[in-house]
Amino acid sequence: MSGPQAGGVFTALRTQLQEAATEFAGGPDALEGILLGMVDDVDRAVREPLEIFPVCHHSPASALAMARRLREKQPKVVYLELCEDMAPLLTELRNCRLPVAVQAFAGDIDGFPQEWAPLSVVAPITEASAEYQAIAYALDTPGVELVLVDRSSDHVFQWNDTARAEGTSAEAEEAPKSEEAALHGEAVGVEIGDLRPRFAELEEHLLRHGKVRHWSEWWHQYVEVPLGDSDHDTYRQVMFLIGSLFRRLAPGDGDRVRVDEDRERYMWTRMREHMAATGTDPEDCLYVCGAFHAASRVEEFGVAGRSDSFTISPRTATTWQYGLIPSSHAAIEAQFGLAPGSVSIAATQWQKSLKRTRVQPYRLEGQAGANKSRAKKALPAAAPAVPVPAADRLSGFLQQPPVLDGLDEAELLGWSVDIVRAARRNGYLASTADAIAVFETSILLAGMRDRARPTPYDFQDAAVTCIEKDRVPGRRDVRRLVEIMMGGDRIGQVGYEALPPLARDVYDRLEPLGLKLQQRGVQRALLDMAGRPELGACSDVLWMLRRLMPAAAARPIMGERRLGERSIQESWDLALGTHQRALIELGYEGVSIEQVLEQRLRREAYGPRATTAGVLAAVEDSLLYLRSGRLADELGTHALKVLAAERTVDGAPEVLRRARTLLAYYRTSRPELPAWIESFVKTGYAHYCTLLPTAFRDEDATAGQVAAMLGFLFSMESLALSLGCDRTQLELAVAQSHPEDPSKTALLWAAQVQLGTLTRAELRARCDALLDNPLVVPSYPRYLSGFVHALEPVPGLADVVVEAVSNAFGRLPDTVLLPWLPLLITTLRKGAADLAPLLIREAGRIFPGRLPALDAWVPPWRQPQLEDPFAASRARRTATAAQAPRGAALLAAHPATCDAVAGLLGCEDGWQQDGTSALPPGGAGAALLTAHPATCDAVAGLLGCDEGWAMTDDAGTPGAVLAARHPAAAEALEALLAGA
């Protein structure tokens, strides 16, 4: 409606505002249009047949006026500005302790960008709100219908691409710091009754001239207190005026204006559709909405508005789920940009107003804290409606001087004493003098701000000024103590009956613990599965909750769960009541935690960004938490496809670790390996052999990743070769690798040692050559880093690595070693921290354990080394044989030994009696050796003797002794070897 009307109840007010605009602006201009337009908006809203009740979000004055009006009017239909798809959930509010939030949640979205998922919309409800009064009245009064008329949760995201930014302001830019402030998570808040200037300059002007710090304090001082005792007409007209002011002075944000107007068109369209379908008289209805939307100027406004100009778009295919989540005063303040403590102060103001005015509020029957249930009374018979002409209440309200509320010294004194007591409990050195100072400072601040009575905000400033010192001795500062004293951060709770099936199932399955898990705070649970086997099921539930919920919800203190292992005793810190929102949101994903866990594992494994390591982690979790071999086999088969499609080695360390874990588990728990893990080893062996030369040259591939590839190839080599892989592929891959990075060069040398193409002596020589080259010495720590990483695929090189480090410390001068030492330490700590213990153990084995032994200690690598391990023993045998007489002296001296060997071979011929103690010339044993040379060669090979045949004419040949005494024994030994 544009321009003032010729007549109406606000004619006098229009005239006064027009004269004021002409006087202050020097003539008709934009100021006159704004002022007169505000009066037109109020006049239009007042004359609407369908009574509009404007409210402000969580305003005690609005709640008080709503309770009064509901008892006077007794409407039969209540239209409420709330997402229409949340209506079925409102009956569950009677099973909760306020504040709570009605939530719409969508995990799997269809029609929105995937990066938005999950979608969440919340509408918090407190007892000191007009919306709750309307809900309680409609649900507990027979014959009253509650109709939600605002856009659906789906349209919240359809109409606004930046819906996640709704409800934010400059005061809420910082992330919430407490758990209570984060109860809503990242949900979008539905602005029910939002009333705040959208023009920054206007808000700044109001705060400056009102001598307040933030908007919540301005609203409390200039709206809440004056409207607390006003009549219904005055309340409505003032709220209409404020809504029109903020609407007309809002900046030209096209997207936000479009969304606001579409919401208003949506709500009026739904109300007209309902009245047309049910035949409801507008006089029997009450429309509860924010004051900002009550002053709407869209064509669809009113019962007689246009009905053909707006079409409601269909919803997307997204499946929405609904539930109640716990809320808190801090969460509401953080989400809607209110000052900290303002909702708690509003709750205290609500209780004081009820005592002062003796208004009986509405409360859902059966709700926690409500009075005993009484018989519901039906609505009285509708009396004939007597039209009452609207009167101008704005003129008198705007012209009357502010009502000075007298100082309540008893109340202020009580506050001062309480804050000092709370400060002392929290470590402050507060005294009676501080209480007096707070009392006097509160009065002083109120006087400086033109207030006869100090407000809670004045008292808070005074307490901070007088008690707060240079530091906070405890967890809470004085400002927070005042907030707690004024009502605290009240936290709601969703009752058992209002929980989704999954949450109820969790509480039922954890009932054997004997704890009150719905209470907030941390509780200790002790599980002795050895004495009470039934607690094993509780342990399974807790480990799954540990996997699905935030870490603080279920934290193990004692006990662990690994593949193939189970604890017999466990201890847990449980805070399920504190994290009730997370548990409720799990219920949106399934009916049991097993179903939710399986769905998440599948989603992680089959997601577009899934990696081989991630899929193997899902396989391990399926075995660890679900014990599902079927799911593990399915995900393991999918891991083969993911591995074959990867072209980088970023996840090689994690793949190696998880593959080893799964392989060890299957080998110890099953008679044979699953087909998928055998295929995975074969595919991984070929895959990493193919990528190995590229990884050695790639600058982006780290030494740890290349070492993990080699670890997979070497540790899985025996299994891979038994499954049909070819070792030549690995040898060719190593031969084709030509790294330039020093750490990767050291890895290549280690791989060559493992394959046998490089001896340990050659490796030591290369390390010595590096130390001899002054140009290479600065990069020597990187070589050492590569050697330490090589302990992953080739753990047998630990002694060589210790030798390399020791040589560096022993050979390099201090001028080179001291600047080089920090680089060595940081390189080893950053690149190979998990392999350092193996290196330390090897050094402890090599170096002496006591300091006195160090002087005489000679490093093993400086001692004479023999490449052939049998060389020393063979040299000793040769020296002994050269000194000993040739012949049968040994056998003659110990005949029992020869008899025992002959008995083992089954020879019973006995000794030959030739009358001599020595063999005859050209002994018969020599003929056997000549006749059966293969026998002697085989025995010599088994014994490690490779000197060859001793060509001698001596008749006393040692080799002929056995043949001369027991010729059948030699033949039997030859037959035995030939058969083998």
WOJOPE-V61563 format. One record per residue. PHI is phi in radians with two decimals (none if undefined). OMEGA is omega in whole degrees, -180 to 180 (NA if undefined). Layout:
phi: [PHI	PHI]
omega: [OMEGA	OMEGA]
This chain:
phi: [none	-1.99	1.42	-1.25	-1.55	-1.19	-2.34	2.42	-1.29	-1.83	-1.11	-1.11	-1.17	-1.11	-1.10	-1.11	-1.19	-1.17	-1.14	-1.15	-1.14	-1.16	-1.25	-1.43	-1.74	1.37	2.56	-1.09	-2.71	-1.10	-1.09	-1.13	-1.12	-1.20	-1.12	-1.22	-1.14	-1.12	-1.14	-1.06	-1.10	-1.13	-1.09	-1.12	-1.21	-1.20	-1.43	-1.18	-1.01	-1.41	-1.09	-1.76	-1.98	-1.38	-2.35	-2.07	-1.09	0.97	-1.81	-1.06	-1.11	-1.15	-1.12	-1.14	-1.13	-1.16	-1.06	-1.10	-1.17	-1.12	-1.29	-1.41	-1.48	0.91	-1.17	-1.61	-2.33	-2.04	-1.63	-2.14	-1.33	-2.74	-0.91	-1.12	-1.40	-1.60	-1.03	-1.08	-1.58	-1.18	-1.15	-1.34	-1.11	-1.20	-1.67	-2.15	-1.92	-1.21	-1.48	-2.33	-2.25	-1.40	-2.16	-1.98	-2.29	-2.40	-1.53	-1.75	-1.84	-2.51	2.01	-2.19	-1.03	-1.11	-1.23	-1.36	-1.14	-1.42	-1.65	-2.57	-2.23	-2.22	-2.30	-1.24	-2.31	-2.05	-1.21	-1.56	-2.39	-1.15	-1.08	-1.15	-1.05	-1.16	-1.14	-1.11	-1.10	-1.23	-1.37	-1.78	-1.89	-1.07	1.49	-1.86	-1.95	-1.85	-2.15	-1.55	-2.13	-1.40	-0.96	-1.31	-1.08	-1.15	-1.25	-0.99	-1.56	-1.16	-1.49	-2.39	-1.19	-1.91	-1.09	-1.16	-1.57	-1.16	1.38	-1.75	-2.73	-1.12	-1.35	-1.99	-1.19	-1.31	-1.17	-1.09	-1.72	-1.96	-1.12	-1.13	-1.30	-1.84	-1.13	-1.50	1.10	-1.82	-1.23	-1.50	-1.52	-1.37	-1.42	-1.49	1.18	-1.18	-2.52	-2.73	-1.07	-1.72	-1.87	-1.02	-1.14	-1.14	-1.09	-1.09	-1.13	-1.13	-1.17	-1.18	-1.36	-1.48	0.96	-2.26	-1.64	-2.54	-1.13	-1.05	-1.22	-1.10	-1.11	-1.09	-1.34	-1.88	-2.19	-1.05	-1.14	-1.14	-1.52	-1.06	-1.98	-1.38	-1.41	-1.13	-1.13	-1.10	-1.03	-1.09	-1.16	-1.16	-1.17	-1.06	-1.12	-1.13	-1.08	-1.16	-1.05	-1.17	-1.33	-1.34	-1.75	-1.35	-1.18	-1.41	-1.44	-1.06	-1.14	-1.24	-1.10	-1.08	-1.12	-1.06	-1.20	-1.15	-1.10	-1.16	-1.07	-1.06	-1.16	-1.17	-1.13	-1.12	-1.18	-1.14	-1.09	-1.20	-1.13	-1.20	-1.35	-1.81	1.26	-1.28	-1.35	-0.98	-1.18	-1.64	-2.02	-2.42	-1.87	-1.76	-2.62	-1.19	-1.08	-1.12	-1.45	-1.19	-1.65	-1.31	-2.13	-1.31	-1.20	-1.42	-1.13	1.61	-1.12	-1.69	-1.25	-1.19	-2.04	-1.90	-1.76	-2.35	-2.06	-1.40	-1.25	-1.25	-1.34	-1.36	-1.43	-1.13	-1.61	-1.76	-2.15	-2.25	-2.95	-1.88	-2.14	-1.17	-2.21	-2.70	-1.07	-1.15	-1.15	-1.14	-1.12	-1.20	-1.39	-1.87	1.22	-1.60	-1.21	-1.01	1.56	-1.21	-1.22	-1.14	-1.13	-1.12	-1.13	-1.15	-1.10	-1.12	-1.15	-1.14	-1.15	-1.11	-1.20	-1.28	-1.62	1.04	-1.36	-1.60	-1.39	-1.63	-2.55	-1.07	-1.15	1.52	-1.31	-1.04	1.59	-1.40	-1.26	-1.06	-1.15	-2.11	-1.11	-1.26	-1.77	-1.29	-1.13	-1.16	-1.06	-1.16	-1.42	-1.03	-1.24	-1.82	-1.12	-1.94	-1.15	-1.23	-1.95	-1.43	-1.75	-1.18	-1.03	-1.16	-1.16	-1.32	-1.61	-1.27	-1.20	-1.08	-1.36	-1.51	-1.41	-1.09	-1.23	-1.68	-1.13	-1.13	-1.14	-1.14	-1.15	-1.10	-1.04	-1.11	-1.17	-1.14	-1.22	-1.17	-1.09	-1.14	-1.14	-1.14	-1.14	-1.79	1.71	-1.41	-1.56	-1.64	-2.44	-1.09	-1.08	-1.16	-1.09	-1.14	-1.12	-1.11	-1.04	-1.20	-1.18	-1.08	-1.13	-1.12	-1.12	-1.09	-1.16	-1.13	-1.79	1.06	-2.17	-1.39	-2.22	-1.13	-1.52	-0.98	-1.26	-1.10	-1.11	-1.11	-1.09	-1.14	-1.14	-1.12	-1.14	-1.60	-1.90	-1.13	-1.87	-1.28	-2.59	-1.73	-1.28	-2.10	-1.36	-2.09	-1.59	-1.16	-1.04	-1.18	-1.11	-1.15	-1.06	-1.15	-1.14	-1.39	2.55	1.31	-1.51	-1.19	-2.01	-1.44	-2.57	-1.57	-1.21	-1.04	-1.19	-1.60	-1.37	-1.20	-0.98	-1.12	-1.14	-1.11	-1.11	-1.11	-1.10	-1.15	-1.26	-1.66	-1.08	-1.02	-1.22	1.27	-1.97	-1.59	-1.28	-1.42	-1.36	-1.32	1.85	-1.72	-2.18	-1.66	-2.02	-1.95	-2.06	-1.94	-1.21	-1.22	-1.49	-2.25	-1.05	-1.16	-1.31	-1.07	-1.17	-1.13	-1.07	-1.08	-1.12	-1.15	-1.19	-1.21	-1.11	-1.05	-1.34	-1.76	-1.84	-0.99	-1.06	-1.34	-1.22	-2.49	-2.06	-1.30	-1.72	-2.33	1.83	-2.59	-2.29	-2.23	-1.12	1.44	-2.27	-2.49	-1.37	-1.67	-2.46	-2.46	-2.36	-2.29	-1.82	-1.95	-2.41	-1.19	-1.17	-1.19	-1.85	-1.14	-1.09	-1.12	-1.18	-1.16	-1.18	-1.11	-1.15	-1.29	-1.68	-3.14	-1.74	-2.57	-1.23	-1.13	-1.14	-1.12	-1.12	-1.12	-1.11	-1.19	-1.09	-1.13	-1.13	-1.20	-1.34	-1.75	-1.20	-1.16	-1.86	-1.19	-2.02	-1.07	-1.09	-1.15	-1.17	-1.11	-1.11	-1.14	-1.08	-1.11	-1.16	-1.12	-1.35	-1.33	-1.79	-1.75	0.91	-1.82	-1.17	-1.11	-1.16	-1.11	-1.15	-1.13	-1.20	-1.12	-1.10	-1.19	-1.08	-1.09	-1.18	-1.15	-1.13	-1.16	-1.55	-1.33	-2.12	-2.18	-2.04	-1.08	-1.70	-1.05	-1.03	-1.21	-1.07	-1.05	-1.12	-1.29	-1.13	-1.09	-1.09	-1.17	-1.13	-1.13	-1.15	-1.16	-1.19	-1.66	-1.98	-2.28	-1.18	-2.57	-1.27	-1.09	-1.12	-1.21	-1.31	-1.13	-1.14	-1.14	-1.12	-1.10	-1.14	-1.12	-1.09	-1.21	-1.14	-1.28	-1.10	-1.22	-1.49	-1.07	-1.05	-1.18	-1.16	-1.14	-1.62	-1.23	-1.27	-1.36	-1.40	-1.46	-1.11	-1.12	-1.21	-1.15	-1.09	-1.15	-1.06	-1.11	-1.08	-1.11	-1.15	-1.36	-1.30	-1.68	-1.13	-1.09	-1.17	-1.11	-1.16	-1.22	-1.63	1.96	-1.30	-1.93	-1.19	-1.07	-1.10	-1.20	-1.09	-1.18	-1.11	-1.19	-1.16	-1.51	-1.55	-2.38	-1.32	-1.92	-1.28	-1.02	-1.14	-1.24	-1.09	-1.09	-1.10	-1.10	-1.08	-1.10	-1.13	-1.15	-1.11	-1.13	-1.42	1.61	-1.47	-2.42	-1.44	-1.16	-1.13	-1.18	-1.14	-1.10	-1.12	-1.17	-1.14	-1.11	-1.14	-1.12	-1.24	-1.36	-1.65	-1.13	-1.33	-1.69	-0.97	-1.05	-1.67	-1.07	-1.00	-1.23	-1.09	-1.10	-1.05	-1.13	-1.16	-1.15	-1.10	-1.18	-1.14	-1.16	-1.44	-2.25	-1.13	-1.22	-1.56	-1.06	-1.17	-1.18	-1.16	-1.05	-1.10	-1.13	-1.18	-1.14	-1.10	-1.11	-1.23	-1.48	-1.83	-1.37	-1.26	-1.08	-1.13	-1.65	-1.26	-1.12	-1.18	-1.50	-1.14	-1.03	-1.12	-1.12	-1.15	-1.15	-1.14	-1.20	-1.21	-1.38	-1.70	-2.55	-1.16	-1.34	-1.68	-1.06	-1.01	-1.09	-1.18	-1.18	-1.10	-1.15	-1.13	-1.13	-1.30	-1.48	-1.39	-1.18	-1.48	-2.17	-1.14	-1.09	-1.32	-1.26	-1.16	-1.66	-1.42	-2.04	-1.00	-1.05	-1.32	-1.75	-1.42	-1.05	-2.00	-2.01	-1.16	-1.56	-1.17	-1.66	-1.15	-1.14	-1.17	-1.18	-1.14	-1.14	-1.15	-1.15	-1.14	-1.19	-1.18	-1.22	-1.49	-1.36	-1.18	-1.41	2.25	-1.80	-1.08	-1.20	-1.22	-1.20	-1.28	-2.28	-1.17	-1.13	-1.10	-1.17	-1.12	-1.17	-1.12	-1.13	-1.14	-1.11	-1.52	1.40	-1.80	-2.17	-1.21	1.46	-1.41	-1.42	-1.70	-2.02	1.37	-2.24	-1.61	-2.06	-1.24	-1.17	-0.96	1.05	-0.74	-1.15	-1.14	-1.15	-1.13	-1.10	-1.12	-1.25	-1.32	-2.22	-1.19	-1.12	-1.08	-1.11	-1.10	-1.15	-1.12	-1.08	-1.13	-1.13	-1.53	1.38	-1.81	-2.23	-1.27	1.58	-1.31	-1.61	-1.51	-2.58	-1.68	-1.13	-1.21	-1.59	-1.07	-1.04	-1.20	-1.59	-1.13	-1.11	-1.19	-1.25	-1.40	-2.34	-1.06	-1.19	-1.13	-1.11	-1.14	-1.14	-1.12	-1.15	-1.12	-1.12	-1.19	-1.12	-1.18	-1.18]
omega: [-177	177	-180	178	-178	180	-180	-176	-177	-179	-179	180	178	-179	-180	-179	179	178	179	179	179	-178	-175	-177	179	180	180	177	-177	-179	179	180	180	-177	-180	177	177	178	177	179	179	-179	-180	-179	-179	-176	-179	-179	177	-174	178	179	-179	-178	171	-174	176	179	177	179	178	179	179	178	179	179	178	-174	180	179	179	-172	-176	-179	179	178	177	175	-174	177	179	-177	-172	-179	178	-174	-177	-174	-173	179	180	179	-179	179	-175	172	-176	5	173	-180	172	-173	168	-171	177	178	177	-174	179	-178	177	176	-177	-179	176	-173	-8	178	-178	178	180	175	-177	-178	175	-180	-180	179	180	180	179	177	179	-180	-179	178	-175	-176	-177	180	180	177	180	-179	177	-177	175	-170	-178	180	179	178	179	180	177	-180	176	-171	-175	179	179	-176	-179	-178	-179	176	180	179	-179	-179	-178	-179	-180	179	179	-174	-176	178	-179	-180	-179	-177	-180	-178	180	-177	175	-179	176	-174	177	178	179	-177	-179	180	176	179	-172	-179	178	179	178	179	-179	-179	-178	-178	176	179	178	-175	-175	-172	-179	179	178	-179	180	-173	-170	179	-176	-176	180	-177	-176	-178	-178	178	-172	-178	179	180	-177	-176	178	-180	175	-178	180	178	178	179	-179	-179	-177	178	178	178	-175	175	-172	-178	-177	177	179	180	179	-179	177	177	-180	176	-179	-176	179	177	179	-180	178	178	-179	180	178	-177	-176	-178	-178	177	178	180	-179	-175	176	-178	-178	-179	177	-179	178	-180	180	-180	-176	179	179	-178	-179	-176	173	179	-179	-180	-180	-179	-175	-175	-177	179	180	-179	179	177	177	-180	179	179	-178	176	-169	179	177	178	178	177	180	177	-180	179	178	180	-179	-175	-175	173	178	-179	178	-180	-175	179	177	177	178	178	177	178	179	180	179	-180	178	179	-177	-175	-178	175	180	-178	175	177	-177	-179	180	-179	-179	180	-179	177	180	-176	176	-180	-179	179	177	179	176	180	-176	178	179	-177	177	-178	179	-179	179	180	179	177	-178	-177	-180	-179	-178	-177	-177	178	180	179	-178	179	-176	-179	175	-175	-179	180	-179	178	177	176	-177	179	-178	-178	177	178	179	179	179	178	-179	170	180	177	-179	-177	178	178	177	177	177	179	178	179	-177	-179	178	178	180	180	179	178	178	-179	177	178	178	-177	179	176	175	179	174	179	179	177	-180	179	178	-178	-172	-172	-176	180	-175	180	179	-175	-177	-178	-173	174	-175	180	178	178	178	178	179	-179	-179	179	175	178	-178	-177	-179	-180	177	-178	-176	-177	-179	-180	174	-177	-179	-179	177	178	179	179	179	-178	178	-180	177	179	179	-179	175	-170	179	178	177	-179	-177	178	-179	178	179	-177	176	-177	179	180	-180	-177	-179	178	176	177	176	178	179	180	-178	179	176	175	176	-180	-171	-172	176	-173	-177	-179	178	-174	180	176	178	-179	178	179	176	178	179	-179	177	-179	176	175	-180	176	-174	165	-174	177	-178	178	178	-178	-178	179	180	178	179	-180	172	179	176	-176	-180	-178	177	-179	176	179	180	-179	179	178	-180	178	177	-179	178	-177	-175	180	-178	-180	-179	177	179	179	178	178	177	175	177	176	-179	179	178	177	-174	-174	-176	-175	-176	176	179	-180	179	178	179	180	177	176	178	178	177	-179	180	180	-179	-178	-179	179	177	-179	-177	-177	-177	179	180	177	179	-177	-178	178	177	-180	-179	180	178	179	-178	-180	-178	-175	-178	180	179	-179	174	-177	-175	-178	173	178	179	179	179	-179	179	179	179	-177	-178	173	180	-177	-173	180	179	-179	178	-178	-175	180	-179	180	-178	178	178	178	178	177	177	176	178	177	177	-177	-176	-178	179	-171	-177	178	-180	180	178	179	174	178	-176	-180	179	179	177	180	178	180	178	180	-179	-177	180	-177	174	179	-179	-179	178	176	177	176	179	178	178	178	178	176	-180	-180	179	179	178	-180	179	178	178	178	177	180	179	178	177	180	177	179	179	-177	-178	179	-176	-175	179	180	-179	176	179	173	179	177	177	178	179	175	-180	177	176	178	-176	-179	180	180	-178	180	178	179	177	178	-179	179	-179	178	179	179	-178	-173	-176	177	-178	-180	178	-172	-175	175	-175	-175	178	179	179	-177	-180	180	-179	-179	-177	-172	-175	-178	-178	179	-180	179	177	179	-179	178	179	177	177	178	-175	-174	179	-177	-178	-176	-180	-179	-176	-178	-178	-175	177	-179	-180	-178	176	176	179	-178	175	-179	-179	-178	-180	-175	-177	-180	179	177	179	179	180	179	180	-180	179	-179	-175	176	179	178	-172	-177	-177	-179	178	179	-179	-178	-178	179	180	178	-180	178	179	178	178	-179	178	-179	-175	-178	-179	-178	175	-180	-179	176	179	178	179	180	176	178	-177	-173	-177	-180	-179	179	178	-179	179	-178	-177	-179	-178	179	-179	178	-179	179	178	178	178	-179	180	-180	-178	180	-177	-178	176	-177	-179	179	-179	-179	-180	-179	-178	-177	-178	-175	-177	-179	180	-179	-175	-179	-180	-179	179	179	179	178	178	179	179	180	179	177	179	NA]
